Amino acid sequence: MNYDHKYDDIINMPNHRSKKHPHMSLYARSGQFSPFAALTGYEDAVRETGREVLERIEIDEERKLIIDGKLQLIRENIYKKQEVTFTFFVPDSRKNGGIYITKEGIVKKFDELGQRIILADKSEIPIEELIDVSMEN
């Protein structure tokens, strides 16, 4: 059998175009050959690994006493609705460490049972994570 002329019978025939299905654009055809993500989630894992977190700062007893004193002063004067600035640690849910946030607001109440401070905007600050408290005089 001679393979050199295998397709001679169809080589010069006109290109078939379906009357039923519309012609696919070159852009749509090229999409069939685009790369795919063989490792799904890999990019997310790399991004997560590269995301920086900070270590929790352990404050000494003297600093704890200063913070406790300021919190007591805020409790006694809560009716004055003064602006207070809190800096506290927020642990990361995915890896060891976290971030430090500085939040300003008016203290609405102290939740002694939950060990948190509730601000007028309903945000909550965990007392055990506080590293600094400052008030307007």
MODELLER restraints for C-alpha pairs under 7 A, 6 or more apart:
rsr = mdl.restraints
at = mdl.atoms
rsr.add(forms.Gaussian(group=physical.xy_distance, feature=features.Distance(at['CA:53:A'], at['CA:97:A']), mean=5.40, stdev=0.5))
rsr.add(forms.Gaussian(group=physical.xy_distance, feature=features.Distance(at['CA:53:A'], at['CA:98:A']), mean=4.92, stdev=0.5))
rsr.add(forms.Gaussian(group=physical.xy_distance, feature=features.Distance(at['CA:53:A'], at['CA:99:A']), mean=6.03, stdev=0.5))
rsr.add(forms.Gaussian(group=physical.xy_distance, feature=features.Distance(at['CA:54:A'], at['CA:97:A']), mean=5.17, stdev=0.5))
rsr.add(forms.Gaussian(group=physical.xy_distance, feature=features.Distance(at['CA:54:A'], at['CA:98:A']), mean=5.21, stdev=0.5))
rsr.add(forms.Gaussian(group=physical.xy_distance, feature=features.Distance(at['CA:54:A'], at['CA:99:A']), mean=5.66, stdev=0.5))
rsr.add(forms.Gaussian(group=physical.xy_distance, feature=features.Distance(at['CA:55:A'], at['CA:97:A']), mean=4.70, stdev=0.5))
rsr.add(forms.Gaussian(group=physical.xy_distance, feature=features.Distance(at['CA:55:A'], at['CA:98:A']), mean=6.51, stdev=0.5))
rsr.add(forms.Gaussian(group=physical.xy_distance, feature=features.Distance(at['CA:56:A'], at['CA:89:A']), mean=6.85, stdev=0.5))
rsr.add(forms.Gaussian(group=physical.xy_distance, feature=features.Distance(at['CA:56:A'], at['CA:97:A']), mean=6.24, stdev=0.5))
rsr.add(forms.Gaussian(group=physical.xy_distance, feature=features.Distance(at['CA:59:A'], at['CA:131:A']), mean=6.94, stdev=0.5))
rsr.add(forms.Gaussian(group=physical.xy_distance, feature=features.Distance(at['CA:67:A'], at['CA:132:A']), mean=6.61, stdev=0.5))
rsr.add(forms.Gaussian(group=physical.xy_distance, feature=features.Distance(at['CA:67:A'], at['CA:133:A']), mean=6.30, stdev=0.5))
rsr.add(forms.Gaussian(group=physical.xy_distance, feature=features.Distance(at['CA:70:A'], at['CA:133:A']), mean=6.88, stdev=0.5))
rsr.add(forms.Gaussian(group=physical.xy_distance, feature=features.Distance(at['CA:78:A'], at['CA:107:A']), mean=6.75, stdev=0.5))
rsr.add(forms.Gaussian(group=physical.xy_distance, feature=features.Distance(at['CA:81:A'], at['CA:106:A']), mean=5.67, stdev=0.5))
rsr.add(forms.Gaussian(group=physical.xy_distance, feature=features.Distance(at['CA:81:A'], at['CA:107:A']), mean=6.71, stdev=0.5))
rsr.add(forms.Gaussian(group=physical.xy_distance, feature=features.Distance(at['CA:82:A'], at['CA:106:A']), mean=5.76, stdev=0.5))
rsr.add(forms.Gaussian(group=physical.xy_distance, feature=features.Distance(at['CA:83:A'], at['CA:104:A']), mean=6.72, stdev=0.5))
rsr.add(forms.Gaussian(group=physical.xy_distance, feature=features.Distance(at['CA:83:A'], at['CA:105:A']), mean=5.30, stdev=0.5))
rsr.add(forms.Gaussian(group=physical.xy_distance, feature=features.Distance(at['CA:83:A'], at['CA:106:A']), mean=4.93, stdev=0.5))
rsr.add(forms.Gaussian(group=physical.xy_distance, feature=features.Distance(at['CA:83:A'], at['CA:135:A']), mean=6.29, stdev=0.5))
rsr.add(forms.Gaussian(group=physical.xy_distance, feature=features.Distance(at['CA:83:A'], at['CA:136:A']), mean=6.35, stdev=0.5))
rsr.add(forms.Gaussian(group=physical.xy_distance, feature=features.Distance(at['CA:84:A'], at['CA:104:A']), mean=5.62, stdev=0.5))
rsr.add(forms.Gaussian(group=physical.xy_distance, feature=features.Distance(at['CA:84:A'], at['CA:105:A']), mean=5.54, stdev=0.5))
rsr.add(forms.Gaussian(group=physical.xy_distance, feature=features.Distance(at['CA:84:A'], at['CA:106:A']), mean=6.08, stdev=0.5))
rsr.add(forms.Gaussian(group=physical.xy_distance, feature=features.Distance(at['CA:84:A'], at['CA:134:A']), mean=5.85, stdev=0.5))
rsr.add(forms.Gaussian(group=physical.xy_distance, feature=features.Distance(at['CA:84:A'], at['CA:135:A']), mean=4.62, stdev=0.5))
rsr.add(forms.Gaussian(group=physical.xy_distance, feature=features.Distance(at['CA:84:A'], at['CA:136:A']), mean=6.84, stdev=0.5))
rsr.add(forms.Gaussian(group=physical.xy_distance, feature=features.Distance(at['CA:85:A'], at['CA:102:A']), mean=6.81, stdev=0.5))
rsr.add(forms.Gaussian(group=physical.xy_distance, feature=features.Distance(at['CA:85:A'], at['CA:103:A']), mean=5.69, stdev=0.5))
rsr.add(forms.Gaussian(group=physical.xy_distance, feature=features.Distance(at['CA:85:A'], at['CA:104:A']), mean=4.26, stdev=0.5))
rsr.add(forms.Gaussian(group=physical.xy_distance, feature=features.Distance(at['CA:85:A'], at['CA:105:A']), mean=6.57, stdev=0.5))
rsr.add(forms.Gaussian(group=physical.xy_distance, feature=features.Distance(at['CA:85:A'], at['CA:133:A']), mean=5.75, stdev=0.5))
rsr.add(forms.Gaussian(group=physical.xy_distance, feature=features.Distance(at['CA:85:A'], at['CA:134:A']), mean=5.17, stdev=0.5))
rsr.add(forms.Gaussian(group=physical.xy_distance, feature=features.Distance(at['CA:85:A'], at['CA:135:A']), mean=6.28, stdev=0.5))
rsr.add(forms.Gaussian(group=physical.xy_distance, feature=features.Distance(at['CA:86:A'], at['CA:102:A']), mean=5.52, stdev=0.5))
rsr.add(forms.Gaussian(group=physical.xy_distance, feature=features.Distance(at['CA:86:A'], at['CA:103:A']), mean=5.26, stdev=0.5))
rsr.add(forms.Gaussian(group=physical.xy_distance, feature=features.Distance(at['CA:86:A'], at['CA:104:A']), mean=6.24, stdev=0.5))
rsr.add(forms.Gaussian(group=physical.xy_distance, feature=features.Distance(at['CA:86:A'], at['CA:132:A']), mean=5.86, stdev=0.5))
rsr.add(forms.Gaussian(group=physical.xy_distance, feature=features.Distance(at['CA:86:A'], at['CA:133:A']), mean=4.73, stdev=0.5))
rsr.add(forms.Gaussian(group=physical.xy_distance, feature=features.Distance(at['CA:86:A'], at['CA:134:A']), mean=6.66, stdev=0.5))
rsr.add(forms.Gaussian(group=physical.xy_distance, feature=features.Distance(at['CA:87:A'], at['CA:100:A']), mean=6.74, stdev=0.5))
rsr.add(forms.Gaussian(group=physical.xy_distance, feature=features.Distance(at['CA:87:A'], at['CA:101:A']), mean=5.56, stdev=0.5))
rsr.add(forms.Gaussian(group=physical.xy_distance, feature=features.Distance(at['CA:87:A'], at['CA:102:A']), mean=4.26, stdev=0.5))
rsr.add(forms.Gaussian(group=physical.xy_distance, feature=features.Distance(at['CA:87:A'], at['CA:103:A']), mean=6.40, stdev=0.5))
rsr.add(forms.Gaussian(group=physical.xy_distance, feature=features.Distance(at['CA:87:A'], at['CA:130:A']), mean=5.95, stdev=0.5))
rsr.add(forms.Gaussian(group=physical.xy_distance, feature=features.Distance(at['CA:87:A'], at['CA:131:A']), mean=5.78, stdev=0.5))
rsr.add(forms.Gaussian(group=physical.xy_distance, feature=features.Distance(at['CA:87:A'], at['CA:132:A']), mean=5.05, stdev=0.5))
rsr.add(forms.Gaussian(group=physical.xy_distance, feature=features.Distance(at['CA:87:A'], at['CA:133:A']), mean=6.48, stdev=0.5))
rsr.add(forms.Gaussian(group=physical.xy_distance, feature=features.Distance(at['CA:88:A'], at['CA:100:A']), mean=5.54, stdev=0.5))
rsr.add(forms.Gaussian(group=physical.xy_distance, feature=features.Distance(at['CA:88:A'], at['CA:101:A']), mean=5.55, stdev=0.5))
rsr.add(forms.Gaussian(group=physical.xy_distance, feature=features.Distance(at['CA:88:A'], at['CA:102:A']), mean=6.57, stdev=0.5))
rsr.add(forms.Gaussian(group=physical.xy_distance, feature=features.Distance(at['CA:88:A'], at['CA:129:A']), mean=5.20, stdev=0.5))
rsr.add(forms.Gaussian(group=physical.xy_distance, feature=features.Distance(at['CA:88:A'], at['CA:130:A']), mean=4.26, stdev=0.5))
rsr.add(forms.Gaussian(group=physical.xy_distance, feature=features.Distance(at['CA:88:A'], at['CA:131:A']), mean=5.49, stdev=0.5))
rsr.add(forms.Gaussian(group=physical.xy_distance, feature=features.Distance(at['CA:89:A'], at['CA:98:A']), mean=6.85, stdev=0.5))
rsr.add(forms.Gaussian(group=physical.xy_distance, feature=features.Distance(at['CA:89:A'], at['CA:99:A']), mean=5.83, stdev=0.5))
rsr.add(forms.Gaussian(group=physical.xy_distance, feature=features.Distance(at['CA:89:A'], at['CA:100:A']), mean=4.53, stdev=0.5))
rsr.add(forms.Gaussian(group=physical.xy_distance, feature=features.Distance(at['CA:89:A'], at['CA:101:A']), mean=6.39, stdev=0.5))
rsr.add(forms.Gaussian(group=physical.xy_distance, feature=features.Distance(at['CA:89:A'], at['CA:129:A']), mean=5.22, stdev=0.5))
rsr.add(forms.Gaussian(group=physical.xy_distance, feature=features.Distance(at['CA:89:A'], at['CA:130:A']), mean=6.65, stdev=0.5))
rsr.add(forms.Gaussian(group=physical.xy_distance, feature=features.Distance(at['CA:90:A'], at['CA:98:A']), mean=5.53, stdev=0.5))
rsr.add(forms.Gaussian(group=physical.xy_distance, feature=features.Distance(at['CA:90:A'], at['CA:99:A']), mean=5.41, stdev=0.5))
rsr.add(forms.Gaussian(group=physical.xy_distance, feature=features.Distance(at['CA:90:A'], at['CA:100:A']), mean=6.12, stdev=0.5))
rsr.add(forms.Gaussian(group=physical.xy_distance, feature=features.Distance(at['CA:91:A'], at['CA:97:A']), mean=5.85, stdev=0.5))
rsr.add(forms.Gaussian(group=physical.xy_distance, feature=features.Distance(at['CA:91:A'], at['CA:98:A']), mean=4.23, stdev=0.5))
rsr.add(forms.Gaussian(group=physical.xy_distance, feature=features.Distance(at['CA:91:A'], at['CA:99:A']), mean=6.65, stdev=0.5))
rsr.add(forms.Gaussian(group=physical.xy_distance, feature=features.Distance(at['CA:92:A'], at['CA:98:A']), mean=4.37, stdev=0.5))
rsr.add(forms.Gaussian(group=physical.xy_distance, feature=features.Distance(at['CA:105:A'], at['CA:119:A']), mean=6.11, stdev=0.5))
rsr.add(forms.Gaussian(group=physical.xy_distance, feature=features.Distance(at['CA:105:A'], at['CA:120:A']), mean=6.92, stdev=0.5))
rsr.add(forms.Gaussian(group=physical.xy_distance, feature=features.Distance(at['CA:106:A'], at['CA:119:A']), mean=5.50, stdev=0.5))
rsr.add(forms.Gaussian(group=physical.xy_distance, feature=features.Distance(at['CA:106:A'], at['CA:120:A']), mean=5.52, stdev=0.5))
rsr.add(forms.Gaussian(group=physical.xy_distance, feature=features.Distance(at['CA:107:A'], at['CA:118:A']), mean=6.13, stdev=0.5))
rsr.add(forms.Gaussian(group=physical.xy_distance, feature=features.Distance(at['CA:107:A'], at['CA:119:A']), mean=4.38, stdev=0.5))
rsr.add(forms.Gaussian(group=physical.xy_distance, feature=features.Distance(at['CA:107:A'], at['CA:120:A']), mean=5.95, stdev=0.5))
rsr.add(forms.Gaussian(group=physical.xy_distance, feature=features.Distance(at['CA:108:A'], at['CA:118:A']), mean=5.68, stdev=0.5))
rsr.add(forms.Gaussian(group=physical.xy_distance, feature=features.Distance(at['CA:108:A'], at['CA:119:A']), mean=4.88, stdev=0.5))
rsr.add(forms.Gaussian(group=physical.xy_distance, feature=features.Distance(at['CA:108:A'], at['CA:120:A']), mean=5.02, stdev=0.5))
rsr.add(forms.Gaussian(group=physical.xy_distance, feature=features.Distance(at['CA:109:A'], at['CA:117:A']), mean=6.22, stdev=0.5))
rsr.add(forms.Gaussian(group=physical.xy_distance, feature=features.Distance(at['CA:109:A'], at['CA:118:A']), mean=5.38, stdev=0.5))
rsr.add(forms.Gaussian(group=physical.xy_distance, feature=features.Distance(at['CA:109:A'], at['CA:119:A']), mean=6.92, stdev=0.5))
rsr.add(forms.Gaussian(group=physical.xy_distance, feature=features.Distance(at['CA:110:A'], at['CA:116:A']), mean=6.22, stdev=0.5))
rsr.add(forms.Gaussian(group=physical.xy_distance, feature=features.Distance(at['CA:110:A'], at['CA:117:A']), mean=4.73, stdev=0.5))
rsr.add(forms.Gaussian(group=physical.xy_distance, feature=features.Distance(at['CA:110:A'], at['CA:118:A']), mean=6.14, stdev=0.5))
rsr.add(forms.Gaussian(group=physical.xy_distance, feature=features.Distance(at['CA:111:A'], at['CA:117:A']), mean=6.00, stdev=0.5))
rsr.add(forms.Gaussian(group=physical.xy_distance, feature=features.Distance(at['CA:115:A'], at['CA:126:A']), mean=6.22, stdev=0.5))
rsr.add(forms.Gaussian(group=physical.xy_distance, feature=features.Distance(at['CA:115:A'], at['CA:127:A']), mean=5.63, stdev=0.5))
rsr.add(forms.Gaussian(group=physical.xy_distance, feature=features.Distance(at['CA:116:A'], at['CA:124:A']), mean=6.35, stdev=0.5))
rsr.add(forms.Gaussian(group=physical.xy_distance, feature=features.Distance(at['CA:116:A'], at['CA:125:A']), mean=5.35, stdev=0.5))
rsr.add(forms.Gaussian(group=physical.xy_distance, feature=features.Distance(at['CA:116:A'], at['CA:126:A']), mean=4.36, stdev=0.5))
rsr.add(forms.Gaussian(group=physical.xy_distance, feature=features.Distance(at['CA:116:A'], at['CA:127:A']), mean=5.03, stdev=0.5))
rsr.add(forms.Gaussian(group=physical.xy_distance, feature=features.Distance(at['CA:117:A'], at['CA:124:A']), mean=5.60, stdev=0.5))
rsr.add(forms.Gaussian(group=physical.xy_distance, feature=features.Distance(at['CA:117:A'], at['CA:125:A']), mean=5.05, stdev=0.5))
rsr.add(forms.Gaussian(group=physical.xy_distance, feature=features.Distance(at['CA:117:A'], at['CA:126:A']), mean=6.45, stdev=0.5))
rsr.add(forms.Gaussian(group=physical.xy_distance, feature=features.Distance(at['CA:117:A'], at['CA:127:A']), mean=6.64, stdev=0.5))
rsr.add(forms.Gaussian(group=physical.xy_distance, feature=features.Distance(at['CA:118:A'], at['CA:124:A']), mean=4.67, stdev=0.5))
rsr.add(forms.Gaussian(group=physical.xy_distance, feature=features.Distance(at['CA:118:A'], at['CA:125:A']), mean=6.53, stdev=0.5))
